[in-house]
Amino acid sequence: MLSKPDEFAAFRTGSRFRTGPLMNVRVRRSGLSGVRFGLATGKELGGAVERNRVRRQLRAAIRALTPRLVPGFDVLIVARKASTGVTGAEITDALTNLLAATGAVGALAESARTKATG
Protein backbone atom coordinates (compact mmCIF):
# COMPACT_ATOMS: atom_id res chain seq x y z
CA MET A 1 0.00 0.00 0.00
CA LEU A 2 1.05 3.56 -0.63
CA SER A 3 1.03 5.57 2.59
CA LYS A 4 3.68 8.31 2.53
CA PRO A 5 2.79 11.85 1.43
CA ASP A 6 5.58 11.93 -1.16
CA GLU A 7 4.21 8.72 -2.73
CA PHE A 8 0.82 10.40 -3.12
CA ALA A 9 2.42 13.60 -4.40
CA ALA A 10 4.18 11.65 -7.15
CA PHE A 11 0.80 11.20 -8.87
CA ARG A 12 0.65 14.91 -9.71
CA THR A 13 2.90 14.37 -12.71
CA GLY A 14 3.23 11.47 -15.09
CA SER A 15 0.02 9.67 -14.20
CA ARG A 16 -3.05 8.64 -16.16
CA PHE A 17 -6.35 9.80 -14.72
CA ARG A 18 -9.82 8.31 -15.10
CA THR A 19 -12.96 9.42 -13.33
CA GLY A 20 -16.27 7.76 -12.64
CA PRO A 21 -19.33 8.48 -10.52
CA LEU A 22 -18.02 6.46 -7.54
CA MET A 23 -14.29 7.18 -7.63
CA ASN A 24 -11.34 8.74 -9.43
CA VAL A 25 -8.31 6.62 -10.30
CA ARG A 26 -4.75 7.77 -11.00
CA VAL A 27 -2.26 5.22 -12.36
CA ARG A 28 1.47 5.63 -12.89
CA ARG A 29 4.32 3.28 -13.80
CA SER A 30 6.45 2.27 -10.83
CA GLY A 31 8.90 -0.20 -12.34
CA LEU A 32 8.32 -2.59 -9.42
CA SER A 33 7.36 -6.24 -9.74
CA GLY A 34 3.95 -5.75 -8.10
CA VAL A 35 1.11 -3.27 -7.88
CA ARG A 36 0.81 -0.79 -5.00
CA PHE A 37 -2.42 0.96 -4.05
CA GLY A 38 -3.23 4.13 -2.17
CA LEU A 39 -6.72 4.96 -0.92
CA ALA A 40 -8.01 8.48 -0.30
CA THR A 41 -11.30 8.82 1.55
CA GLY A 42 -11.92 12.42 2.51
CA LYS A 43 -14.34 13.80 5.06
CA GLU A 44 -16.83 14.67 2.31
CA LEU A 45 -17.79 10.98 2.38
CA GLY A 46 -19.21 11.36 5.86
CA GLY A 47 -18.18 10.21 9.30
CA ALA A 48 -15.55 7.66 10.21
CA VAL A 49 -18.02 4.77 9.88
CA GLU A 50 -18.83 5.65 6.25
CA ARG A 51 -15.18 6.28 5.32
CA ASN A 52 -14.07 2.99 6.86
CA ARG A 53 -16.85 1.08 5.10
CA VAL A 54 -15.77 2.53 1.74
CA ARG A 55 -12.11 1.64 2.47
CA ARG A 56 -13.09 -1.95 3.34
CA GLN A 57 -15.11 -2.26 0.13
CA LEU A 58 -12.23 -0.84 -1.92
CA ARG A 59 -9.72 -3.26 -0.36
CA ALA A 60 -12.09 -6.16 -1.09
CA ALA A 61 -12.38 -4.98 -4.72
CA ILE A 62 -8.58 -4.82 -4.97
CA ARG A 63 -8.27 -8.37 -3.63
CA ALA A 64 -10.83 -9.57 -6.19
CA LEU A 65 -8.86 -7.92 -9.01
CA THR A 66 -5.42 -9.11 -7.92
CA PRO A 67 -5.13 -11.98 -10.45
CA ARG A 68 -5.88 -9.59 -13.31
CA LEU A 69 -3.56 -6.72 -12.31
CA VAL A 70 -0.64 -5.92 -14.59
CA PRO A 71 2.56 -5.59 -12.50
CA GLY A 72 4.56 -2.38 -12.41
CA PHE A 73 1.87 0.16 -11.50
CA ASP A 74 1.08 2.43 -8.58
CA VAL A 75 -2.63 3.18 -8.26
CA LEU A 76 -4.30 5.97 -6.29
CA ILE A 77 -8.05 5.60 -5.71
CA VAL A 78 -9.96 8.69 -4.55
CA ALA A 79 -13.46 7.79 -3.35
CA ARG A 80 -16.34 10.14 -4.18
CA LYS A 81 -19.46 10.83 -2.12
CA ALA A 82 -21.60 8.51 -4.27
CA SER A 83 -19.52 5.51 -3.16
CA THR A 84 -21.01 5.58 0.36
CA GLY A 85 -24.42 4.27 -0.67
CA VAL A 86 -23.52 1.40 -2.99
CA THR A 87 -22.73 -2.30 -2.63
CA GLY A 88 -19.30 -3.87 -2.77
CA ALA A 89 -20.11 -5.44 -6.14
CA GLU A 90 -20.85 -2.01 -7.62
CA ILE A 91 -17.54 -0.68 -6.29
CA THR A 92 -15.70 -3.69 -7.73
CA ASP A 93 -17.34 -3.15 -11.14
CA ALA A 94 -16.52 0.56 -11.14
CA LEU A 95 -12.91 -0.05 -10.13
CA THR A 96 -12.51 -2.78 -12.75
CA ASN A 97 -13.81 -0.48 -15.50
CA LEU A 98 -11.59 2.44 -14.48
CA LEU A 99 -8.46 0.31 -14.15
CA ALA A 100 -9.15 -1.38 -17.48
CA ALA A 101 -9.38 2.05 -19.09
CA THR A 102 -5.91 2.91 -17.74
CA GLY A 103 -4.34 -0.41 -18.78
CA ALA A 104 -3.61 -1.62 -15.24
CA VAL A 105 -6.00 -4.59 -15.55
CA GLY A 106 -5.54 -7.29 -18.13
CA ALA A 107 -6.39 -10.92 -18.56
CA LEU A 108 -5.54 -13.36 -15.82
CA ALA A 109 -1.90 -13.07 -14.86
CA GLU A 110 0.34 -15.97 -15.89
CA SER A 111 1.00 -16.98 -12.28
CA ALA A 112 -2.73 -17.14 -11.53
CA ARG A 113 -3.30 -19.32 -14.60
CA THR A 114 -0.49 -21.64 -13.56
CA LYS A 115 -1.95 -22.05 -10.07
CA ALA A 116 -5.42 -22.70 -11.46
CA THR A 117 -4.30 -25.37 -13.90
CA GLY A 118 -1.42 -26.93 -12.04
Backbone as JSON Lines, residues from 0, in Angstrom:
{"i":0,"aa":"M","n":[0.84,-1.18,0.0],"ca":[0.0,0.0,0.0],"c":[0.89,1.25,0.0]}
{"i":1,"aa":"L","n":[0.39,2.27,-0.66],"ca":[1.05,3.56,-0.63],"c":[0.56,4.3,0.61]}
{"i":2,"aa":"S","n":[1.47,4.9,1.37],"ca":[1.03,5.57,2.59],"c":[1.75,6.88,2.86]}
{"i":3,"aa":"K","n":[2.9,7.11,2.26],"ca":[3.68,8.31,2.53],"c":[3.21,9.47,1.66]}
{"i":4,"aa":"P","n":[3.23,10.68,2.21],"ca":[2.79,11.85,1.43],"c":[3.54,12.03,0.12]}
{"i":5,"aa":"D","n":[4.85,11.75,0.09],"ca":[5.58,11.93,-1.16],"c":[5.18,10.9,-2.21]}
{"i":6,"aa":"E","n":[4.71,9.72,-1.77],"ca":[4.21,8.72,-2.73],"c":[2.9,9.2,-3.36]}
{"i":7,"aa":"F","n":[2.06,9.84,-2.58],"ca":[0.82,10.4,-3.12],"c":[1.11,11.6,-4.01]}
{"i":8,"aa":"A","n":[2.07,12.42,-3.62],"ca":[2.42,13.6,-4.4],"c":[2.99,13.24,-5.76]}
{"i":9,"aa":"A","n":[3.6,12.07,-5.88],"ca":[4.18,11.65,-7.15],"c":[3.13,11.49,-8.25]}
{"i":10,"aa":"F","n":[1.87,11.36,-7.88],"ca":[0.8,11.2,-8.87],"c":[0.46,12.5,-9.58]}
{"i":11,"aa":"R","n":[0.96,13.62,-9.09],"ca":[0.65,14.91,-9.71],"c":[1.2,15.02,-11.12]}
{"i":12,"aa":"T","n":[2.31,14.34,-11.37],"ca":[2.9,14.37,-12.71],"c":[3.1,12.94,-13.2]}
{"i":13,"aa":"G","n":[2.95,12.76,-14.47],"ca":[3.23,11.47,-15.09],"c":[2.25,10.37,-14.78]}
{"i":14,"aa":"S","n":[1.0,10.71,-14.48],"ca":[0.02,9.67,-14.2],"c":[-1.16,9.79,-15.15]}
{"i":15,"aa":"R","n":[-1.82,8.66,-15.36],"ca":[-3.05,8.64,-16.16],"c":[-4.22,8.75,-15.2]}
{"i":16,"aa":"F","n":[-5.24,9.48,-15.59],"ca":[-6.35,9.8,-14.72],"c":[-7.66,9.39,-15.38]}
{"i":17,"aa":"R","n":[-8.48,8.66,-14.64],"ca":[-9.82,8.31,-15.1],"c":[-10.79,8.62,-13.97]}
{"i":18,"aa":"T","n":[-11.97,9.07,-14.34],"ca":[-12.96,9.42,-13.33],"c":[-14.27,8.71,-13.61]}
{"i":19,"aa":"G","n":[-14.97,8.39,-12.56],"ca":[-16.27,7.76,-12.64],"c":[-17.17,8.33,-11.56]}
{"i":20,"aa":"P","n":[-18.41,7.92,-11.52],"ca":[-19.33,8.48,-10.52],"c":[-18.98,8.07,-9.09]}
{"i":21,"aa":"L","n":[-18.31,6.94,-8.89],"ca":[-18.02,6.46,-7.54],"c":[-16.6,6.8,-7.08]}
{"i":22,"aa":"M","n":[-15.68,6.95,-8.02],"ca":[-14.29,7.18,-7.63],"c":[-13.49,7.75,-8.79]}
{"i":23,"aa":"N","n":[-12.34,8.32,-8.46],"ca":[-11.34,8.74,-9.43],"c":[-10.15,7.81,-9.25]}
{"i":24,"aa":"V","n":[-9.47,7.5,-10.35],"ca":[-8.31,6.62,-10.3],"c":[-7.15,7.29,-11.03]}
{"i":25,"aa":"R","n":[-6.0,7.31,-10.38],"ca":[-4.75,7.77,-11.0],"c":[-3.79,6.59,-11.03]}
{"i":26,"aa":"V","n":[-3.16,6.36,-12.17],"ca":[-2.26,5.22,-12.36],"c":[-0.95,5.75,-12.92]}
{"i":27,"aa":"R","n":[0.16,5.27,-12.36],"ca":[1.47,5.63,-12.89],"c":[2.38,4.41,-12.85]}
{"i":28,"aa":"R","n":[3.34,4.37,-13.75],"ca":[4.32,3.28,-13.8],"c":[5.26,3.4,-12.61]}
{"i":29,"aa":"S","n":[5.55,2.26,-11.98],"ca":[6.45,2.27,-10.83],"c":[7.75,1.53,-11.12]}
{"i":30,"aa":"G","n":[7.72,0.6,-12.05],"ca":[8.9,-0.2,-12.34],"c":[9.13,-1.31,-11.33]}
{"i":31,"aa":"L","n":[8.2,-1.52,-10.42],"ca":[8.32,-2.59,-9.42],"c":[7.67,-3.87,-9.96]}
{"i":32,"aa":"S","n":[7.89,-4.96,-9.27],"ca":[7.36,-6.24,-9.74],"c":[5.91,-6.48,-9.32]}
{"i":33,"aa":"G","n":[5.33,-5.6,-8.54],"ca":[3.95,-5.75,-8.1],"c":[3.16,-4.48,-8.35]}
{"i":34,"aa":"V","n":[1.98,-4.44,-7.78],"ca":[1.11,-3.27,-7.88],"c":[0.89,-2.74,-6.47]}
{"i":35,"aa":"R","n":[1.06,-1.42,-6.3],"ca":[0.81,-0.79,-5.0],"c":[-0.4,0.13,-5.13]}
{"i":36,"aa":"F","n":[-1.21,0.16,-4.07],"ca":[-2.42,0.96,-4.05],"c":[-2.37,1.99,-2.94]}
{"i":37,"aa":"G","n":[-2.99,3.12,-3.19],"ca":[-3.23,4.13,-2.17],"c":[-4.7,4.47,-2.2]}
{"i":38,"aa":"L","n":[-5.31,4.64,-1.03],"ca":[-6.72,4.96,-0.92],"c":[-6.88,6.33,-0.28]}
{"i":39,"aa":"A","n":[-7.72,7.17,-0.87],"ca":[-8.01,8.48,-0.3],"c":[-9.52,8.56,-0.07]}
{"i":40,"aa":"T","n":[-9.89,8.69,1.18],"ca":[-11.3,8.82,1.55],"c":[-11.43,10.06,2.41]}
{"i":41,"aa":"G","n":[-11.83,11.15,1.8],"ca":[-11.92,12.42,2.51],"c":[-13.18,12.53,3.36]}
{"i":42,"aa":"K","n":[-13.22,13.59,4.15],"ca":[-14.34,13.8,5.06],"c":[-15.65,14.11,4.35]}
{"i":43,"aa":"E","n":[-15.58,14.43,3.06],"ca":[-16.83,14.67,2.31],"c":[-17.65,13.4,2.18]}
{"i":44,"aa":"L","n":[-17.05,12.24,2.43],"ca":[-17.79,10.98,2.38],"c":[-18.72,10.82,3.57]}
{"i":45,"aa":"G","n":[-18.41,11.48,4.65],"ca":[-19.21,11.36,5.86],"c":[-18.33,11.1,7.06]}
{"i":46,"aa":"G","n":[-18.91,10.51,8.07],"ca":[-18.18,10.21,9.3],"c":[-17.22,9.04,9.14]}
{"i":47,"aa":"A","n":[-16.56,8.72,10.23],"ca":[-15.55,7.66,10.21],"c":[-16.15,6.32,9.81]}
{"i":48,"aa":"V","n":[-17.38,6.05,10.22],"ca":[-18.02,4.77,9.88],"c":[-18.17,4.64,8.36]}
{"i":49,"aa":"E","n":[-18.65,5.69,7.71],"ca":[-18.83,5.65,6.25],"c":[-17.49,5.54,5.54]}
{"i":50,"aa":"R","n":[-16.5,6.33,5.97],"ca":[-15.18,6.28,5.32],"c":[-14.54,4.91,5.47]}
{"i":51,"aa":"N","n":[-14.64,4.32,6.65],"ca":[-14.07,2.99,6.86],"c":[-14.78,1.92,6.05]}
{"i":52,"aa":"R","n":[-16.1,2.03,5.91],"ca":[-16.85,1.08,5.1],"c":[-16.4,1.15,3.64]}
{"i":53,"aa":"V","n":[-16.22,2.36,3.13],"ca":[-15.77,2.53,1.74],"c":[-14.37,1.95,1.58]}
{"i":54,"aa":"R","n":[-13.47,2.2,2.54],"ca":[-12.11,1.64,2.47],"c":[-12.14,0.11,2.47]}
{"i":55,"aa":"R","n":[-12.98,-0.48,3.32],"ca":[-13.09,-1.95,3.34],"c":[-13.58,-2.48,2.0]}
{"i":56,"aa":"Q","n":[-14.59,-1.82,1.42],"ca":[-15.11,-2.26,0.13],"c":[-14.06,-2.11,-0.97]}
{"i":57,"aa":"L","n":[-13.28,-1.03,-0.92],"ca":[-12.23,-0.84,-1.92],"c":[-11.13,-1.9,-1.78]}
{"i":58,"aa":"R","n":[-10.74,-2.21,-0.55],"ca":[-9.72,-3.26,-0.36],"c":[-10.24,-4.61,-0.83]}
{"i":59,"aa":"A","n":[-11.51,-4.9,-0.6],"ca":[-12.09,-6.16,-1.09],"c":[-12.1,-6.19,-2.62]}
{"i":60,"aa":"A","n":[-12.4,-5.06,-3.25],"ca":[-12.38,-4.98,-4.72],"c":[-10.97,-5.2,-5.24]}
{"i":61,"aa":"I","n":[-9.98,-4.64,-4.56],"ca":[-8.58,-4.82,-4.97],"c":[-8.19,-6.29,-4.87]}
{"i":62,"aa":"R","n":[-8.58,-6.95,-3.77],"ca":[-8.27,-8.37,-3.63],"c":[-8.92,-9.2,-4.74]}
{"i":63,"aa":"A","n":[-10.15,-8.84,-5.13],"ca":[-10.83,-9.57,-6.19],"c":[-10.14,-9.38,-7.54]}
{"i":64,"aa":"L","n":[-9.52,-8.22,-7.74],"ca":[-8.86,-7.92,-9.01],"c":[-7.41,-8.37,-9.08]}
{"i":65,"aa":"T","n":[-6.84,-8.79,-7.98],"ca":[-5.42,-9.11,-7.92],"c":[-4.94,-10.03,-9.04]}
{"i":66,"aa":"P","n":[-5.65,-11.11,-9.37],"ca":[-5.13,-11.98,-10.45],"c":[-5.08,-11.3,-11.81]}
{"i":67,"aa":"R","n":[-5.83,-10.24,-12.0],"ca":[-5.88,-9.59,-13.31],"c":[-5.01,-8.34,-13.4]}
{"i":68,"aa":"L","n":[-4.35,-7.95,-12.31],"ca":[-3.56,-6.72,-12.31],"c":[-2.25,-6.91,-13.06]}
{"i":69,"aa":"V","n":[-1.9,-5.92,-13.85],"ca":[-0.64,-5.92,-14.59],"c":[0.43,-5.36,-13.65]}
{"i":70,"aa":"P","n":[1.53,-6.07,-13.43],"ca":[2.56,-5.59,-12.5],"c":[3.22,-4.31,-13.0]}
{"i":71,"aa":"G","n":[3.79,-3.57,-12.06],"ca":[4.56,-2.38,-12.41],"c":[3.79,-1.09,-12.33]}
{"i":72,"aa":"F","n":[2.67,-1.05,-11.62],"ca":[1.87,0.16,-11.5],"c":[1.7,0.57,-10.04]}
{"i":73,"aa":"D","n":[1.59,1.87,-9.82],"ca":[1.08,2.43,-8.58],"c":[-0.29,3.0,-8.9]}
{"i":74,"aa":"V","n":[-1.26,2.76,-8.02],"ca":[-2.63,3.18,-8.26],"c":[-3.13,3.98,-7.07]}
{"i":75,"aa":"L","n":[-3.68,5.16,-7.33],"ca":[-4.3,5.97,-6.29],"c":[-5.79,6.02,-6.57]}
{"i":76,"aa":"I","n":[-6.59,5.6,-5.58],"ca":[-8.05,5.6,-5.71],"c":[-8.6,6.67,-4.77]}
{"i":77,"aa":"V","n":[-9.35,7.63,-5.33],"ca":[-9.96,8.69,-4.55],"c":[-11.47,8.45,-4.58]}
{"i":78,"aa":"A","n":[-12.03,8.09,-3.43],"ca":[-13.46,7.79,-3.35],"c":[-14.27,9.08,-3.42]}
{"i":79,"aa":"R","n":[-15.42,9.0,-4.08],"ca":[-16.34,10.14,-4.18],"c":[-17.56,9.87,-3.3]}
{"i":80,"aa":"K","n":[-18.31,10.9,-3.03],"ca":[-19.46,10.83,-2.12],"c":[-20.44,9.73,-2.52]}
{"i":81,"aa":"A","n":[-20.64,9.52,-3.79],"ca":[-21.6,8.51,-4.27],"c":[-21.21,7.1,-3.87]}
{"i":82,"aa":"S","n":[-19.96,6.86,-3.51],"ca":[-19.52,5.51,-3.16],"c":[-20.01,5.06,-1.78]}
{"i":83,"aa":"T","n":[-20.57,5.96,-0.98],"ca":[-21.01,5.58,0.36],"c":[-22.31,4.8,0.34]}
{"i":84,"aa":"G","n":[-23.12,4.92,-0.67],"ca":[-24.42,4.27,-0.67],"c":[-24.56,3.11,-1.63]}
{"i":85,"aa":"V","n":[-23.45,2.47,-2.0],"ca":[-23.52,1.4,-2.99],"c":[-22.96,0.1,-2.39]}
{"i":86,"aa":"T","n":[-23.2,-0.99,-3.09],"ca":[-22.73,-2.3,-2.63],"c":[-21.27,-2.52,-3.03]}
{"i":87,"aa":"G","n":[-20.67,-3.51,-2.44],"ca":[-19.3,-3.87,-2.77],"c":[-19.15,-4.31,-4.22]}
{"i":88,"aa":"A","n":[-20.16,-4.99,-4.74],"ca":[-20.11,-5.44,-6.14],"c":[-20.09,-4.24,-7.09]}
{"i":89,"aa":"E","n":[-20.84,-3.2,-6.77],"ca":[-20.85,-2.01,-7.62],"c":[-19.49,-1.31,-7.58]}
{"i":90,"aa":"I","n":[-18.87,-1.28,-6.41],"ca":[-17.54,-0.68,-6.29],"c":[-16.52,-1.5,-7.08]}
{"i":91,"aa":"T","n":[-16.62,-2.82,-6.98],"ca":[-15.7,-3.69,-7.73],"c":[-15.87,-3.47,-9.23]}
{"i":92,"aa":"D","n":[-17.1,-3.39,-9.71],"ca":[-17.34,-3.15,-11.14],"c":[-16.78,-1.81,-11.58]}
{"i":93,"aa":"A","n":[-17.02,-0.77,-10.79],"ca":[-16.52,0.56,-11.14],"c":[-15.0,0.59,-11.17]}
{"i":94,"aa":"L","n":[-14.37,-0.03,-10.18],"ca":[-12.91,-0.05,-10.13],"c":[-12.34,-0.85,-11.29]}
{"i":95,"aa":"T","n":[-12.96,-1.97,-11.61],"ca":[-12.51,-2.78,-12.75],"c":[-12.56,-1.97,-14.04]}
{"i":96,"aa":"N","n":[-13.66,-1.27,-14.28],"ca":[-13.81,-0.48,-15.5],"c":[-12.77,0.64,-15.58]}
{"i":97,"aa":"L","n":[-12.54,1.34,-14.46],"ca":[-11.59,2.44,-14.48],"c":[-10.16,1.94,-14.66]}
{"i":98,"aa":"L","n":[-9.8,0.85,-13.99],"ca":[-8.46,0.31,-14.15],"c":[-8.23,-0.27,-15.53]}
{"i":99,"aa":"A","n":[-9.26,-0.87,-16.12],"ca":[-9.15,-1.38,-17.48],"c":[-8.91,-0.23,-18.46]}
{"i":100,"aa":"A","n":[-9.55,0.9,-18.21],"ca":[-9.38,2.05,-19.09],"c":[-7.96,2.63,-19.01]}
{"i":101,"aa":"T","n":[-7.28,2.42,-17.88],"ca":[-5.91,2.91,-17.74],"c":[-4.87,1.89,-18.17]}
{"i":102,"aa":"G","n":[-5.27,0.64,-18.37],"ca":[-4.34,-0.41,-18.78],"c":[-3.72,-1.17,-17.63]}
{"i":103,"aa":"A","n":[-4.19,-0.94,-16.41],"ca":[-3.61,-1.62,-15.24],"c":[-4.25,-2.98,-15.0]}
{"i":104,"aa":"V","n":[-5.34,-3.28,-15.69],"ca":[-6.0,-4.59,-15.55],"c":[-5.98,-5.27,-16.9]}
{"i":105,"aa":"G","n":[-5.56,-6.52,-16.9],"ca":[-5.54,-7.29,-18.13],"c":[-6.21,-8.61,-17.91]}
{"i":106,"aa":"A","n":[-5.89,-9.56,-18.73],"ca":[-6.39,-10.92,-18.56],"c":[-5.74,-11.52,-17.33]}
{"i":107,"aa":"L","n":[-6.13,-12.71,-16.98],"ca":[-5.54,-13.36,-15.82],"c":[-4.02,-13.39,-15.95]}
{"i":108,"aa":"A","n":[-3.37,-13.06,-14.86],"ca":[-1.9,-13.07,-14.86],"c":[-1.4,-14.5,-15.05]}
{"i":109,"aa":"E","n":[-0.23,-14.64,-15.6],"ca":[0.34,-15.97,-15.89],"c":[0.45,-16.81,-14.63]}
{"i":110,"aa":"S","n":[0.85,-16.2,-13.52],"ca":[1.0,-16.98,-12.28],"c":[-0.35,-17.48,-11.78]}
{"i":111,"aa":"A","n":[-1.41,-16.7,-11.96],"ca":[-2.73,-17.14,-11.53],"c":[-3.2,-18.3,-12.41]}
{"i":112,"aa":"R","n":[-2.91,-18.24,-13.71],"ca":[-3.3,-19.32,-14.6],"c":[-2.56,-20.6,-14.26]}
{"i":113,"aa":"T","n":[-1.29,-20.48,-13.92],"ca":[-0.49,-21.64,-13.56],"c":[-1.03,-22.29,-12.31]}
{"i":114,"aa":"K","n":[-1.39,-21.51,-11.3],"ca":[-1.95,-22.05,-10.07],"c":[-3.28,-22.73,-10.31]}
{"i":115,"aa":"A","n":[-4.09,-22.14,-11.19],"ca":[-5.42,-22.7,-11.46],"c":[-5.35,-24.01,-12.21]}
{"i":116,"aa":"T","n":[-4.38,-24.15,-13.1],"ca":[-4.3,-25.37,-13.9],"c":[-3.36,-26.4,-13.32]}
{"i":117,"aa":"G","n":[-2.42,-25.99,-12.5],"ca":[-1.42,-26.93,-12.04],"c":[-1.58,-27.3,-10.65]}
